[in-house]
Amino acid sequence: MMTLLLLLLYFFASCFGDGLEGEQIPLKVNQDTVKGRIAIIGAGAGGSSAAYYLQKYTNHGFNITIYEKSNYIGGRATTVPIGGNSSYLVETGASIFVSANKILSKAVEDFNFETQAFREGAKKVSNADNRIGIWNGNSILVIFSDSIMDKMKLFLRYGLDIFRSLSLSKQFVQRFLDYYYNKLFPFESLNTAAYLSDFLNYTKITGRGLFTEKGISDLFSLEFIQSLTRVNYAQDLESIHAIGTLVCLAANNARQVKGGNWQIFRKFIESSKADLKLKETVKSIKRDNVWNKWQLEHVNSETGNTNIGLFDDIIIATPFDQANIEGDNINIPSVEYVHLHVTFFVSNSALNASFFGKDLQQPFPSTILTTPFNQSDENSSDFDIPIYSLSLIDYIEERRSYVYKIFSKEKLTDDFIREISGSRANISWVYRKEWYSYPKLHPTTNFTDFKVADGLWYLNGMETFISTMETSALAGANVAGLISLGRNTSDIILP
């Protein structure tokens, strides 16, 4: 028996002796099967898009965790039920996308979402009630609609400036798609992309500067176009850069997902199979040099429990200034955001025309855009305009109720709502929200690049260039493409 044992020991020693006497041989792991760990901070358009495209480009090659401090998906794309009735929903922000928005349009198609035209419910009211007026705080300057008569009036007032400005916007959109979706994608530097696409020449000047340079009259730019920059970005033409202005002119075929645009981002996250952690606030980010990874500390807002995770990459998909995240040597420049108030109210009557200086005997527009432009005396002080815009966004037939949405700089009082509605109006519901809606798009030639450090990425630098749902989704897809390079199982392209 002993002889047999000795023979067996000799056999094993002769076969594996080098391994027994030397260092332990580690198990070889195929690196292609090891999934990188990625944390995404924010479950809005950018964060959800990043998760979706990371998995799309790599055939689910990553383990992704999404941290969202609120209790919902969508970021600034949120809905609220009118009067608490979930059958009637209104968008509080990020209300529309347009035909040029390739990522969102493809998502709607892929996920089989039903869409509706913007303000579709409002069109149940008579055509006269769906006209748009531009108000300067004292009087209605011009009224327009899709009617042939109103279009003729616009042409007589503004001439060829209408077509010149639309041509500029169309050229911009096409160039943007060519460079940012095709030629440059994915791109690490926003500054380089803006330079190569020649858009720095547009971001360094104001919207008014661009239109003056192109020979477009102040009457059209300060009266008409400025009303669009105010409703879209709460900025006047003298302060917003030219790219932001051109975006405001590109809102053709505006649509929204029935039930809320946020559903696109929910489907992005579901498709990515990411681990979504709602009500989780990220407290700090720092580099762990021992493990050569990023350390992320987060706390649950309900339980107060704090945890720490290690990740290969972290994508910050929320405005950094507003996130209050501590971190060593995280160089993300501060950006000023617009503090915006949005007010919804339901009334049983149309607007009080006399408040806006309009003859009560004439059909009155249901949507009011604003401009501080005073054509009669450009040197006089601006009229006091308490709102950026007021829109009829829906009409509830069974209640015979009008649903209005107002953007304003300050909180609107109940007295103000009653005043614009008229003494006979019954206001059955009011909802107010205030938030930091989008950056102030001041002229600049410097943008925050996506890559902050090795393995640390920031999406919201895109917002100072263009701030829309689509471009936030583009930023997410772009960073996903950069991270996926070398691990991708499909072409890194966009729709």
C-alpha positions in Angstrom: 0.0 0.0 0.0 2.8 2.4 0.9 4.6 1.6 -2.4 1.4 2.5 -4.3 1.2 5.8 -2.5 4.8 6.6 -3.2 4.3 5.8 -6.9 1.3 8.1 -7.0 3.2 10.9 -5.3 6.1 10.5 -7.7 3.7 10.6 -10.6 2.0 13.9 -9.5 5.4 15.4 -8.7 6.8 14.6 -12.1 3.7 16.1 -13.8 3.2 19.2 -11.6 6.3 19.6 -9.6 7.2 23.0 -11.0 3.9 24.3 -10.1 4.0 22.9 -6.6 7.4 24.3 -5.7 7.1 27.6 -7.5 4.5 30.4 -7.3 0.9 29.7 -7.6 -0.3 29.9 -11.2 -3.3 32.2 -11.4 -6.4 31.2 -13.3 -6.4 32.8 -16.7 -9.6 34.8 -17.3 -10.7 35.9 -20.8 -10.9 39.7 -20.5 -13.6 39.8 -23.1 -16.0 38.1 -20.7 -15.3 40.6 -17.8 -18.0 43.2 -17.8 -16.9 46.7 -16.9 -18.8 48.3 -14.1 -20.4 51.7 -14.9 -22.2 54.1 -12.7 -24.6 56.7 -14.2 -25.7 59.7 -12.1 -29.1 60.8 -13.3 -32.0 59.0 -15.0 -33.0 61.7 -17.4 -32.5 61.9 -21.2 -28.7 61.8 -21.0 -28.3 59.1 -18.4 -30.9 56.8 -19.8 -29.5 57.2 -23.3 -26.0 56.5 -22.1 -27.2 53.2 -20.5 -29.1 52.2 -23.6 -26.3 52.8 -26.1 -23.6 51.3 -23.9 -25.5 48.0 -24.1 -26.5 48.4 -27.7 -22.9 48.9 -28.9 -21.5 46.0 -26.8 -24.4 43.5 -26.7 -24.9 44.1 -23.0 -21.2 44.2 -22.3 -21.4 46.3 -19.1 -22.9 46.1 -15.6 -24.6 49.4 -15.2 -26.0 51.1 -12.1 -28.1 54.3 -12.4 -28.4 56.5 -9.3 -31.4 58.9 -9.3 -32.0 61.2 -6.4 -35.7 61.7 -7.2 -38.4 58.9 -7.2 -39.0 59.0 -10.9 -37.4 58.6 -14.3 -37.1 61.4 -16.8 -35.2 64.3 -15.2 -36.8 67.5 -16.5 -39.2 65.6 -18.7 -42.1 65.1 -16.3 -45.9 65.0 -16.4 -48.5 66.1 -13.9 -52.2 64.9 -13.9 -54.7 67.7 -14.3 -56.6 68.0 -11.1 -55.2 64.7 -9.9 -56.9 62.8 -12.8 -54.3 60.6 -14.5 -56.5 60.5 -17.7 -55.4 64.0 -18.4 -51.6 64.6 -18.3 -49.6 67.7 -19.1 -45.8 68.0 -19.7 -44.2 70.4 -17.1 -41.0 70.6 -19.2 -39.2 69.0 -22.2 -42.6 69.1 -23.9 -41.8 68.3 -27.5 -39.4 66.7 -30.0 -39.3 67.4 -33.7 -38.7 65.5 -36.9 -34.9 66.4 -36.9 -34.5 64.7 -33.5 -33.2 61.4 -34.8 -32.5 59.6 -31.5 -35.9 60.3 -30.0 -37.8 59.6 -33.3 -36.0 56.2 -33.6 -36.9 55.4 -30.0 -40.5 56.2 -30.6 -40.5 53.9 -33.6 -38.6 51.1 -31.9 -40.7 51.1 -28.8 -44.0 51.6 -30.6 -45.1 54.7 -28.8 -48.1 56.6 -29.8 -47.5 60.3 -30.4 -49.7 63.4 -30.8 -49.1 66.8 -32.2 -48.1 69.5 -29.7 -51.2 71.2 -28.3 -53.4 68.6 -30.1 -56.1 68.9 -27.4 -56.2 72.6 -27.8 -57.2 72.2 -31.4 -60.6 70.9 -30.4 -61.5 74.5 -29.8 -62.5 76.7 -32.8 -59.7 77.8 -35.2 -59.9 81.4 -34.0 -59.0 80.3 -30.5 -55.8 78.6 -31.8 -54.1 81.7 -33.1 -50.9 83.0 -31.6 -50.3 86.6 -30.6 -47.1 88.4 -29.7 -47.5 90.8 -26.7 -45.0 93.5 -25.6 -46.6 94.0 -22.2 -48.8 96.8 -23.5 -50.5 95.6 -26.6 -50.8 92.7 -29.0 -48.3 93.5 -31.9 -49.2 90.8 -34.3 -51.5 87.7 -34.5 -50.8 84.7 -36.7 -52.0 81.2 -37.4 -52.0 78.6 -40.2 -54.7 80.4 -42.1 -53.9 81.9 -45.5 -55.1 85.3 -44.4 -52.8 85.4 -41.4 -49.9 84.2 -43.4 -50.4 87.0 -45.9 -50.5 89.5 -43.0 -47.2 88.1 -41.7 -45.6 88.4 -45.2 -46.8 92.0 -45.6 -45.3 92.8 -42.1 -42.0 90.9 -42.3 -41.4 90.3 -46.0 -38.7 87.9 -47.1 -37.1 87.9 -43.6 -39.3 85.0 -42.7 -37.8 82.8 -45.5 -34.3 84.0 -44.9 -34.4 83.1 -41.2 -36.0 79.7 -41.9 -33.3 79.0 -44.5 -30.6 79.8 -41.9 -32.2 77.4 -39.4 -32.5 74.6 -42.0 -28.9 74.9 -43.0 -27.8 74.8 -39.4 -29.8 71.7 -38.6 -28.5 69.9 -41.6 -24.9 70.8 -40.8 -25.4 69.8 -37.2 -26.7 66.3 -38.2 -23.9 65.8 -40.7 -21.2 66.5 -38.2 -22.5 65.5 -34.8 -24.3 62.4 -35.9 -22.1 61.2 -38.7 -18.7 62.7 -39.5 -17.5 63.2 -35.9 -19.5 60.7 -33.9 -18.3 59.8 -31.3 -16.4 62.9 -30.4 -14.5 63.5 -27.1 -14.3 67.2 -27.3 -17.2 69.6 -27.7 -14.7 72.4 -28.4 -13.1 70.5 -31.2 -16.4 69.5 -32.7 -17.7 73.1 -32.6 -14.5 74.2 -34.3 -14.6 71.5 -37.0 -18.2 72.2 -37.7 -17.6 75.9 -37.8 -20.2 76.5 -35.1 -17.9 78.5 -32.9 -18.6 81.4 -35.3 -22.3 81.1 -34.2 -21.8 80.5 -30.5 -19.5 83.5 -30.1 -22.2 86.0 -31.2 -25.7 86.8 -30.1 -28.8 85.9 -32.0 -29.4 89.5 -32.8 -25.8 89.8 -34.0 -26.3 86.9 -36.4 -29.5 88.2 -37.9 -28.1 91.7 -38.2 -25.1 90.2 -40.0 -27.4 88.3 -42.4 -29.4 91.5 -43.2 -32.6 90.5 -41.3 -34.6 93.4 -40.0 -34.9 94.3 -36.3 -38.6 94.3 -36.7 -38.7 90.6 -37.5 -35.8 89.5 -35.2 -36.7 91.5 -32.1 -40.5 91.1 -32.5 -41.0 87.6 -33.9 -37.8 85.6 -33.3 -37.3 87.1 -29.8 -40.7 85.8 -28.8 -39.5 82.3 -29.7 -36.2 82.6 -27.7 -38.2 83.7 -24.7 -40.7 80.9 -24.8 -38.0 78.3 -25.4 -35.1 79.5 -23.3 -36.4 82.5 -21.3 -33.7 84.7 -23.0 -33.8 87.8 -25.1 -32.1 88.0 -28.5 -29.4 90.3 -27.1 -28.2 87.7 -24.6 -28.7 84.3 -26.2 -26.1 82.9 -28.6 -26.9 82.4 -32.2 -27.0 78.6 -32.1 -29.7 78.7 -29.4 -31.6 81.1 -31.6 -31.5 78.9 -34.6 -32.7 75.9 -32.6 -35.9 77.9 -31.7 -36.7 78.2 -35.4 -36.4 74.5 -36.0 -39.6 73.4 -34.2 -41.4 72.1 -37.2 -43.7 69.0 -36.8 -43.5 69.2 -33.0 -44.8 66.1 -31.3 -44.9 64.4 -27.9 -45.5 60.9 -26.6 -49.0 60.3 -25.3 -48.7 59.8 -21.6 -45.4 61.7 -21.3 -42.1 61.9 -23.1 -40.4 60.4 -20.0 -41.6 57.0 -21.2 -38.8 57.0 -23.8 -36.2 57.2 -21.1 -37.9 54.5 -19.0 -37.7 52.2 -22.0 -34.0 53.1 -22.5 -33.3 52.0 -19.0 -35.4 48.8 -19.2 -33.7 47.8 -22.4 -30.3 48.4 -20.9 -31.1 46.1 -17.9 -29.4 48.6 -15.7 -29.8 48.4 -11.9 -31.9 51.5 -11.3 -31.7 53.0 -7.8 -34.3 55.7 -7.2 -34.1 58.0 -4.2 -30.4 57.6 -4.1 -28.3 60.7 -3.8 -24.7 60.6 -4.8 -22.6 62.3 -2.1 -19.0 62.0 -3.3 -16.8 60.7 -6.1 -13.1 60.0 -5.7 -10.4 58.0 -7.3 -9.4 54.8 -5.4 -5.8 54.3 -6.4 -5.5 51.0 -4.7 -8.1 49.3 -6.9 -7.6 51.8 -9.8 -11.3 52.5 -9.9 -13.7 55.3 -9.0 -15.3 55.2 -5.6 -18.9 56.5 -5.4 -20.6 57.2 -2.1 -24.4 57.3 -2.1 -27.2 57.7 0.4 -30.8 56.6 0.3 -33.2 59.5 1.0 -35.7 57.3 2.8 -33.6 55.1 5.0 -30.5 57.3 5.3 -28.3 54.3 4.6 -25.0 55.1 3.0 -23.1 52.8 0.7 -20.0 52.9 -1.4 -19.4 51.3 -4.8 -16.4 50.9 -7.0 -16.7 51.5 -10.8 -14.5 51.5 -13.8 -16.4 54.5 -15.3 -18.7 57.1 -13.9 -21.0 59.2 -16.1 -22.4 62.4 -14.5 -25.7 63.0 -16.3 -27.0 65.9 -14.2 -26.0 69.5 -13.9 -22.9 69.3 -11.6 -23.6 72.6 -9.8 -27.0 71.4 -8.7 -25.9 67.9 -7.7 -23.8 69.0 -4.7 -21.3 66.1 -5.3 -18.0 66.3 -3.4 -14.9 65.2 -5.2 -11.2 65.8 -5.4 -9.9 67.6 -8.5 -13.1 67.3 -10.5 -12.7 70.2 -12.8 -16.2 71.0 -14.1 -16.8 74.7 -14.7 -19.8 76.4 -13.0 -22.8 77.1 -15.3 -25.6 79.5 -14.6 -29.1 78.0 -15.2 -32.4 79.8 -15.7 -34.6 79.9 -12.7 -38.0 79.3 -14.3 -41.6 79.2 -12.9 -44.2 77.1 -14.7 -47.9 77.5 -13.8 -50.8 75.5 -15.0 -54.4 76.4 -14.5 -57.8 75.1 -15.6 -60.5 77.7 -16.4 -64.0 77.4 -17.8 -63.5 80.4 -20.1 -61.0 81.8 -22.6 -58.5 84.5 -21.7 -59.5 88.0 -20.7 -58.5 90.0 -23.8 -58.7 93.4 -22.1 -55.8 92.5 -19.9 -53.6 92.3 -23.0 -54.9 95.5 -24.5 -57.0 93.8 -27.1 -60.5 94.8 -28.3 -63.0 92.4 -26.7 -65.0 92.3 -29.9 -62.3 90.7 -31.9 -61.3 87.0 -31.8 -58.5 86.7 -29.3 -55.5 84.3 -29.6 -55.2 81.5 -27.1 -51.4 81.5 -27.1 -49.4 84.6 -26.1 -45.7 84.9 -26.8 -43.9 88.0 -25.5 -41.2 90.4 -26.5 -40.0 93.6 -24.9 -39.6 95.2 -28.3 -41.2 98.6 -28.7 -41.3 99.4 -32.4 -42.6 103.0 -31.9 -39.7 104.0 -29.7 -36.7 101.7 -29.5 -35.0 104.0 -27.0 -37.8 103.9 -24.5 -37.6 101.6 -21.5 -39.0 98.1 -22.0 -42.6 97.4 -21.0 -43.1 95.4 -17.9 -43.8 91.8 -19.1 -44.8 89.5 -16.2 -44.6 86.3 -18.3 -42.5 84.7 -21.1 -45.4 82.9 -22.6 -49.0 81.7 -22.0 -50.5 78.8 -24.0 -53.7 77.0 -24.3 -52.3 73.4 -24.2 -55.5 71.4 -23.9 -59.3 71.5 -23.9 -61.3 69.0 -21.8 -64.6 68.7 -23.7 -66.6 66.9 -21.1 -65.7 69.6 -18.6 -65.7 72.4 -21.1 -62.5 73.5 -19.5 -59.4 75.2 -20.9 -56.0 74.1 -19.7 -53.3 76.8 -19.8 -49.6 76.8 -19.2 -47.5 79.9 -18.3 -43.7 80.3 -18.2 -42.6 83.2 -16.0 -39.5 84.6 -14.2 -41.4 85.0 -10.9 -44.1 83.1 -9.1 -47.5 84.1 -10.3 -50.2 84.9 -7.7 -53.8 83.7 -7.7 -54.8 87.3 -8.3 -52.8 87.4 -11.5 -54.4 84.2 -12.7 -57.8 85.6 -12.0 -57.0 88.9 -13.7 -55.9 87.3 -17.0 -58.9 84.9 -16.9 -61.6 87.5 -16.3 -64.1 88.1 -13.5 -66.5 85.4 -14.8 -63.9 82.6 -15.0 -64.0 79.7 -12.6 -60.5 78.5 -11.9 -60.8 74.9 -10.8 -57.2 73.9 -10.6 -53.8 75.5 -10.3 -50.4 73.8 -10.3 -47.0 75.5 -9.8 -43.5 74.3 -10.3 -40.2 76.1 -10.2 -36.9 74.7 -11.4 -33.5 75.4 -13.0 -34.7 74.6 -16.5 -31.7 75.1 -18.8 -28.5 77.0 -18.9 -28.3 80.7 -19.9 -27.0 80.4 -23.4 -24.6 83.3 -23.3 -22.2 83.7 -26.3 -19.1 81.6 -25.7 -16.3 79.8 -27.5 -15.5 77.4 -24.6 -17.5 74.3 -23.7 -16.9 71.6 -21.1 -15.7 68.4 -22.8 -17.2 65.0 -22.1 -14.1 63.5 -20.6 -13.3 65.0 -17.2 -10.6 62.4 -16.3 -9.8 58.8 -17.1 -13.0 57.0 -16.5 -15.0 60.1 -15.5 -17.4 61.6 -17.9 -19.8 64.6 -17.9 -22.8 65.0 -20.2 -24.3 68.3 -19.4 -21.6 70.4 -21.0 -23.6 69.8 -24.1 -26.4 72.0 -22.7 -24.4 75.2 -23.0 -24.2 74.5 -26.7 -27.7 73.2 -27.3 -30.2 72.4 -24.6 -32.9 70.0 -25.8 -34.1 66.4 -24.9 -32.5 65.2 -28.2 -29.1 66.8 -27.6 -29.0 65.4 -24.0 -29.8 62.0 -25.5 -27.0 62.6 -28.1 -24.5 63.4 -25.3 -25.4 60.1 -23.6 -25.0 58.1 -26.8 -21.8 59.9 -27.6 -20.1 59.0 -24.3 -21.5 55.5 -24.6 -19.7 55.3 -28.0 -16.4 56.6 -26.5 -16.5 54.1 -23.6 -17.5 51.2 -26.0 -14.6 51.7 -28.4 -12.6 48.5 -28.6 -15.4 46.5 -26.8 -18.1 47.1 -29.3 -19.8 44.2 -31.0 -21.6 46.5 -33.5 -20.9 49.7 -35.4 -20.8 52.7 -33.2 -23.3 54.8 -35.2 -26.5 56.7 -34.6 -29.9 56.5 -36.4 
